[in-house]
Amino acid sequence: MAKKISKKKCPNYQFFIKPTIDALYQLGGSGANSEIYKKVIQIKKLPEDVIDEMHNFTMTEVEYKLMWARTYLKNYGAVENSKQGVWILTTKGVALAKQEDLDIKDIIRFTNNKKCTTKNHDSDFDSFNESKSWREQITDILLNMSPYAFEKLAQRLLRECGFSDVEVTKKAGDGGIDGTGKLRINGIFSFNVAFQCKRYKGAVGAPEIRDFRGSLSTNIEKGVLITTGSFTRAALEEASSEGKRLIDLMDGEDLINKLAEYGIGLNEVKSYEVDMDFFNSLNDD
């Protein structure tokens, strides 16, 4: 009996190449991954079932296809990215943004030809491929942690991010709050913050956001919800609803990136690739 192949609702990465350029152009020529993601969804008016489709435990299918699109555009010379993860339109990219009929096939052809002759270790997708193994490992660890261990990890991360007086709530009946802390900005402004941790394989929805907001006491100015999964479109909208207390969100990809940034449970390993052409050339007469 033939195995049934599930059809993805999300369009292929080629579909996202022009919207990525348009998103960066509309964002003023630069933008973080999250900003590009939101702007592309807005530009293409993607339906909720496409937005919420998961590629793996921590990444949606749209995020995955956008990563491919950025890689092709970078190899084409239309975008570049900073060490801080900000993507910038180059002069070539600005010119592409102004074209009504963009030749997507030319961009793909150029990149594929470049792959045959060069190695680009700085591309978004190359970085993902090189780190895929450790990302899978850390994702598995996070999903199999005890709830209290995951809360302690969140406590450590928030401290590294500049929070102080971070405490994990141990008592039962805490109303969904897993911990509290203070965030001081520029040494002047301070906020009382409560956080909640959810070890999800899928997506956190709007009801969870509403429940968390409802558990916040009057002395809490900000709420942070941290998950190993992702957030549905409805959850993103609910978290930033006008007239309600804003809830900051950290999904699985953001969480893993922050763990890597601060070296929490992750040690950077550098390696080298042997250039055989160089050594062989020494033997030439």
Residue pairs with C-beta under 8 A, 6 or more apart in sequence:
8 53
8 61
9 49
9 50
9 53
9 61
10 50
10 53
10 61
10 62
10 65
11 50
11 65
12 65
13 65
13 66
13 68
13 69
13 72
14 69
14 104
14 108
15 65
16 40
16 62
16 65
16 66
16 68
16 69
17 69
17 72
17 73
17 102
17 104
17 107
18 102
18 104
19 40
19 43
19 44
19 69
20 36
20 40
20 66
20 69
20 70
20 73
20 79
21 73
21 78
21 79
21 89
21 93
21 96
21 97
21 102
22 43
22 97
23 31
23 35
23 36
23 39
23 40
23 43
24 30
24 31
24 36
24 79
24 87
24 88
24 89
24 93
24 97
25 89
25 93
25 94
25 97
26 39
26 43
27 35
27 36
27 39
29 88
29 89
29 94
30 86
30 87
30 88
30 89
31 39
31 86
31 87
32 85
32 86
32 87
33 63
33 66
33 85
33 87
36 66
36 70
36 87
37 62
37 63
37 66
38 236
40 46
40 62
40 66
41 51
41 62
41 233
46 62
48 232
48 233
48 234
50 61
50 62
51 60
51 62
51 232
51 233
52 60
52 203
52 230
52 232
52 233
53 60
53 61
53 62
54 60
54 61
54 202
54 203
54 229
54 230
55 61
55 63
55 64
56 64
56 139
57 139
57 143
57 201
57 228
57 229
57 252
58 135
58 139
58 228
58 229
58 230
58 251
58 252
58 253
58 255
58 256
59 230
59 252
59 253
60 203
60 230
63 253
67 124
67 125
67 128
68 125
70 79
70 81
70 87
70 124
70 125
71 111
71 123
71 124
71 125
71 126
72 107
72 108
72 111
73 79
73 93
73 107
74 80
74 81
74 120
74 122
74 123
74 124
75 110
75 111
75 114
75 115
75 120
75 123
76 92
76 107
76 110
76 111
77 90
77 92
77 93
78 89
78 90
78 92
78 93
78 96
78 107
79 87
79 88
79 89
79 90
79 93
80 87
80 88
80 90
81 87
81 88
81 122
81 124
82 88
85 257
89 97
96 102
114 120
119 273
120 126
121 127
121 130
128 135
134 266
135 256
138 256
138 259
138 265
138 266
139 228
139 252
139 256
141 265
142 150
142 153
142 199
142 228
142 252
142 255
143 199
143 201
143 228
145 153
145 199
147 197
147 199
148 168
148 170
150 197
150 199
151 168
151 169
151 178
151 179
151 197
152 168
153 264
153 265
154 178
154 179
154 195
154 197
154 226
155 166
155 167
155 168
155 179
155 181
156 264
157 226
157 255
157 258
157 259
157 262
157 264
158 166
158 179
158 181
158 193
158 195
158 224
159 166
159 181
160 258
160 262
160 264
161 258
161 262
162 183
162 184
163 181
163 182
163 183
163 193
164 181
164 182
164 183
164 184
165 180
165 181
165 182
166 179
166 180
166 181
167 179
167 180
167 181
168 178
168 179
169 177
169 178
169 179
169 180
174 215
175 215
176 196
176 211
176 212
176 215
177 194
177 195
177 196
177 212
177 215
177 216
178 195
178 196
178 197
179 194
179 195
179 197
180 192
180 193
180 194
180 195
180 220
181 193
181 195
182 190
182 191
182 192
182 193
183 190
183 191
183 193
183 222
184 190
185 191
191 221
191 222
192 219
192 220
192 221
192 222
193 220
193 221
193 222
193 223
193 224
194 215
194 216
194 217
194 220
194 222
194 223
194 224
195 223
195 224
195 225
195 226
196 212
196 215
196 223
196 224
196 225
196 226
197 226
197 227
198 204
198 208
198 225
198 226
198 227
198 228
198 229
199 227
199 228
200 227
200 228
200 229
201 228
201 229
202 229
202 230
203 229
203 230
203 231
203 232
203 235
204 225
204 227
204 229
204 230
204 231
204 232
204 235
205 232
205 234
205 235
206 232
206 234
206 235
206 237
206 238
208 225
208 235
209 225
209 235
209 238
209 239
209 247
210 238
212 223
212 225
212 247
213 223
213 244
213 245
213 247
216 223
216 245
221 245
222 245
222 246
222 248
223 245
223 246
223 247
223 248
224 247
224 248
224 249
224 250
225 239
225 247
225 248
225 249
225 250
226 250
226 255
227 249
227 250
227 251
227 252
227 255
228 252
228 255
229 251
229 252
230 251
230 252
230 253
231 239
231 249
231 251
235 249
236 249
238 247
239 246
239 247
239 248
239 249
240 246
240 247
250 258
258 264
259 265
259 266
260 266
260 268
